[in-house]
Amino acid sequence: MKRNGRFWLITVTLLLVLAVFLLVFLFGWLDSSTAPVILPETTASIPAGSVSRPEGLSMAAVTPETVQAVLATLVKPDAYSRSLTVERFWQGGSSTWQVQVWQKGGMTRISVTPEIGAVRHILCDSEQIRLWYEGSADRVFTYSPGSAALADTLQMLPSYEDVLALDPAAIIEAGYVQREGQWRIMTAARPEGEYLTVYYLSIETGLLEYAERWDGDTLVYRMTAGTADLAAPPDSLFTAGTS
């Protein structure tokens, strides 16, 4: 038993180290050219946008008390492609990344275009994470063990599945909201000591389409997704070293 406990402790530690490595070195989230988010303490407030229920639609009511059960029923498509715009804001500046995502059969292909620097290409599945840079396709870096759960982190997305594990008291508001003419499930949650994160999920696909993170009344993170193409991407995209 002691040996098994030690094995699992080592495995979890390695996964945590890998996640930190990906955030720091692959995406430059802590790059020296990017100022840290240092903002004054303020009282968190939910951004503008009324919460209501769309008329004429047969859907379960979504409230802070029921939203976890509703989110647990959502099923993401097995195959799709879409583009994301990820922005971070701090006092005096901001950074923007363009992210292209392809998903098929449990494998995720991600291409990240920063404002400065080479495009990063990533393949992620349950066994490995493979990384290479545009113009250097002959140099593929492989990291093991992989984890399908890291796909959101690699896309720089807050994972709405984390909401399922929250204390319900951390969920401040939830309901149906209309954004750009489409009804979406909105969940605003703030675990103790953390920023307020607002999630907007597609009712049709279960994909996260918008996300915002707020420090008080100050926006520090925003993600906007383009319309998902539900056609299966070609197999050629899921070969390491391809552009």
C-alpha positions as CSV (number, residue, x, y, z in Angstrom):
1,M,0.0,0.0,0.0
2,K,2.8,2.4,0.9
3,R,4.5,1.7,-2.5
4,N,1.2,2.3,-4.4
5,G,0.7,5.6,-2.5
6,R,4.2,6.7,-3.3
7,F,3.6,5.8,-7.0
8,W,0.5,7.9,-7.3
9,L,2.1,10.8,-5.4
10,I,5.0,10.8,-7.9
11,T,2.6,10.6,-10.9
12,V,0.4,13.5,-9.7
13,T,3.5,15.6,-9.0
14,L,4.8,14.9,-12.5
15,L,1.5,16.0,-14.1
16,L,1.5,19.2,-12.1
17,V,5.1,20.0,-13.1
18,L,4.2,19.3,-16.7
19,A,1.2,21.7,-16.6
20,V,3.3,24.4,-15.1
21,F,6.0,23.8,-17.7
22,L,3.4,24.2,-20.5
23,L,2.0,27.4,-19.1
24,V,5.4,29.0,-18.5
25,F,7.6,27.9,-21.4
26,L,5.3,27.0,-24.2
27,F,2.8,29.8,-24.0
28,G,4.9,32.6,-22.4
29,W,2.2,33.3,-19.9
30,L,4.9,34.4,-17.5
31,D,7.2,35.8,-20.2
32,S,9.5,38.6,-19.0
33,S,8.1,40.9,-21.7
34,T,4.5,40.5,-20.3
35,A,3.7,42.5,-17.2
36,P,2.0,40.6,-14.4
37,V,-1.6,41.4,-13.4
38,I,-1.3,43.6,-10.4
39,L,-4.5,45.4,-9.8
40,P,-6.1,47.1,-6.8
41,E,-8.5,45.2,-4.6
42,T,-12.1,45.9,-5.5
43,T,-15.4,44.3,-4.9
44,A,-16.2,41.8,-7.7
45,S,-19.3,42.5,-9.8
46,I,-20.9,40.6,-12.5
47,P,-20.5,42.2,-16.0
48,A,-23.5,43.7,-17.6
49,G,-26.0,41.3,-19.2
50,S,-29.4,40.3,-18.0
51,V,-30.1,36.7,-17.2
52,S,-33.4,35.2,-18.4
53,R,-35.0,32.2,-20.0
54,P,-35.5,32.1,-23.8
55,E,-39.2,31.9,-24.7
56,G,-40.5,28.9,-26.6
57,L,-37.5,26.7,-25.9
58,S,-38.0,23.5,-23.9
59,M,-35.0,23.5,-21.6
60,A,-34.4,22.9,-17.9
61,A,-34.3,26.0,-15.8
62,V,-30.7,27.2,-15.1
63,T,-30.0,28.8,-11.8
64,P,-26.9,28.9,-9.5
65,E,-28.4,25.9,-7.7
66,T,-29.1,23.8,-10.9
67,V,-26.4,24.9,-13.3
68,Q,-23.9,22.2,-12.3
69,A,-26.4,19.4,-13.1
70,V,-27.2,21.1,-16.4
71,L,-23.5,21.4,-17.4
72,A,-23.0,17.8,-16.5
73,T,-25.4,16.8,-19.3
74,L,-23.6,18.7,-22.1
75,V,-21.7,16.6,-24.6
76,K,-19.0,18.2,-26.8
77,P,-18.7,17.0,-30.4
78,D,-16.2,14.3,-31.1
79,A,-15.0,16.2,-34.2
80,Y,-14.9,19.9,-34.9
81,S,-12.6,22.8,-35.8
82,R,-12.8,26.5,-34.7
83,S,-10.7,29.6,-34.1
84,L,-10.2,31.4,-30.8
85,T,-9.0,34.9,-29.8
86,V,-7.4,35.0,-26.4
87,E,-6.6,38.3,-24.7
88,R,-4.9,39.2,-21.4
89,F,-5.0,42.6,-19.9
90,W,-3.0,44.3,-17.2
91,Q,-2.3,47.9,-16.1
92,G,-0.8,49.6,-19.1
93,G,-0.9,46.8,-21.7
94,S,-2.4,43.7,-23.2
95,S,-1.5,40.6,-25.3
96,T,-3.5,38.7,-27.9
97,W,-3.1,35.2,-29.2
98,Q,-4.9,33.7,-32.2
99,V,-5.6,30.0,-31.6
100,Q,-6.8,27.5,-34.2
101,V,-8.2,24.2,-32.8
102,W,-9.0,20.9,-34.5
103,Q,-10.5,18.0,-32.6
104,K,-11.0,14.4,-33.8
105,G,-11.2,11.0,-32.1
106,G,-9.8,12.1,-28.8
107,M,-6.8,14.0,-30.3
108,T,-6.6,17.8,-30.3
109,R,-4.4,19.8,-32.7
110,I,-3.7,23.4,-31.6
111,S,-1.9,26.2,-33.5
112,V,-1.1,29.3,-31.4
113,T,-0.1,32.5,-33.1
114,P,1.3,35.1,-30.7
115,E,1.7,38.8,-31.4
116,I,5.5,38.3,-31.5
117,G,7.3,35.1,-32.2
118,A,6.8,31.8,-34.1
119,V,3.6,29.9,-34.4
120,R,3.4,27.0,-32.1
121,H,1.8,23.7,-33.2
122,I,0.7,21.2,-30.6
123,L,-0.8,17.7,-30.7
124,C,-2.4,16.4,-27.5
125,D,-4.0,13.1,-26.7
126,S,-4.2,10.8,-23.7
127,E,-0.7,9.5,-24.2
128,Q,1.6,12.3,-25.4
129,I,1.9,16.0,-26.0
130,R,4.0,16.9,-29.1
131,L,5.2,20.5,-29.8
132,W,6.9,22.1,-32.8
133,Y,7.4,25.6,-34.2
134,E,6.5,26.9,-37.6
135,G,9.7,26.7,-39.7
136,S,11.2,24.0,-37.5
137,A,9.0,21.0,-38.2
138,D,11.9,18.6,-38.0
139,R,12.3,19.4,-34.3
140,V,9.3,17.9,-32.5
141,F,9.4,17.9,-28.7
142,T,7.5,15.1,-27.0
143,Y,6.2,15.2,-23.4
144,S,4.8,12.2,-21.6
145,P,2.5,11.3,-20.0
146,G,-0.1,13.2,-21.9
147,S,-3.6,14.0,-20.7
148,A,-6.7,14.7,-22.7
149,A,-7.7,17.0,-19.7
150,L,-4.8,19.3,-20.6
151,A,-6.4,20.2,-24.0
152,D,-8.2,23.2,-22.5
153,T,-5.0,24.5,-20.8
154,L,-3.1,24.2,-24.0
155,Q,-5.8,26.3,-25.7
156,M,-5.5,28.8,-22.9
157,L,-9.1,28.2,-22.0
158,P,-10.7,28.1,-18.5
159,S,-12.2,24.6,-18.3
160,Y,-15.9,24.9,-17.5
161,E,-15.8,21.3,-16.3
162,D,-14.0,22.8,-13.2
163,V,-17.4,24.4,-12.3
164,L,-18.7,20.9,-11.6
165,A,-16.3,20.4,-8.7
166,L,-17.0,23.8,-7.1
167,D,-18.8,24.4,-3.9
168,P,-22.2,25.7,-5.1
169,A,-21.7,28.7,-3.0
170,A,-19.0,29.9,-5.3
171,I,-21.5,30.1,-8.2
172,I,-22.7,33.7,-8.1
173,E,-25.1,33.8,-11.1
174,A,-26.3,31.4,-13.8
175,G,-29.0,31.4,-16.5
176,Y,-29.7,31.8,-20.1
177,V,-28.4,34.9,-21.8
178,Q,-28.6,36.1,-25.4
179,R,-25.3,37.1,-27.0
180,E,-24.9,37.9,-30.7
181,G,-28.4,36.6,-31.3
182,Q,-27.8,33.2,-29.8
183,W,-29.0,31.8,-26.5
184,R,-26.2,30.5,-24.3
185,I,-25.8,29.2,-20.8
186,M,-23.9,31.7,-18.6
187,T,-22.2,30.8,-15.4
188,A,-20.4,33.3,-13.2
189,A,-18.2,31.7,-10.5
190,R,-15.6,32.9,-8.0
191,P,-13.9,30.4,-5.8
192,E,-12.6,31.9,-2.6
193,G,-9.5,34.0,-3.1
194,E,-9.7,33.8,-6.9
195,Y,-10.9,36.0,-9.8
196,L,-14.5,36.0,-11.0
197,T,-14.7,33.8,-14.2
198,V,-17.7,34.1,-16.5
199,Y,-18.4,31.2,-18.9
200,Y,-20.8,31.3,-21.9
201,L,-21.6,27.9,-23.3
202,S,-23.3,26.9,-26.6
203,I,-26.5,25.1,-26.0
204,E,-26.1,23.2,-29.3
205,T,-22.5,22.0,-29.0
206,G,-21.6,22.2,-25.3
207,L,-18.5,24.2,-26.3
208,L,-17.2,27.2,-24.4
209,E,-17.8,30.2,-26.8
210,Y,-16.9,33.1,-24.6
211,A,-15.1,33.5,-21.3
212,E,-14.1,36.5,-19.2
213,R,-12.1,36.8,-16.0
214,W,-12.5,39.9,-13.8
215,D,-10.6,41.4,-10.9
216,G,-13.3,43.5,-9.4
217,D,-14.6,45.7,-12.2
218,T,-11.4,45.2,-14.3
219,L,-11.3,42.7,-17.1
220,V,-8.0,40.7,-17.1
221,Y,-8.8,37.9,-19.5
222,R,-11.2,37.4,-22.5
223,M,-11.7,34.5,-24.9
224,T,-13.9,34.7,-28.0
225,A,-14.5,31.7,-30.2
226,G,-15.6,31.6,-33.8
227,T,-18.4,29.4,-35.0
228,A,-17.4,25.7,-34.8
229,D,-17.3,23.7,-37.9
230,L,-18.6,20.2,-37.0
231,A,-17.2,18.4,-40.1
232,A,-14.4,16.0,-39.2
233,P,-10.9,17.6,-39.9
234,P,-8.6,15.7,-42.2
235,D,-6.3,13.0,-40.7
236,S,-3.3,14.8,-42.1
237,L,-3.6,17.6,-39.5
238,F,-3.0,15.1,-36.7
239,T,0.6,14.2,-37.8
240,A,3.4,15.9,-35.8
241,G,5.6,18.2,-37.9
242,T,2.9,19.4,-40.3
243,S,1.8,23.0,-40.7
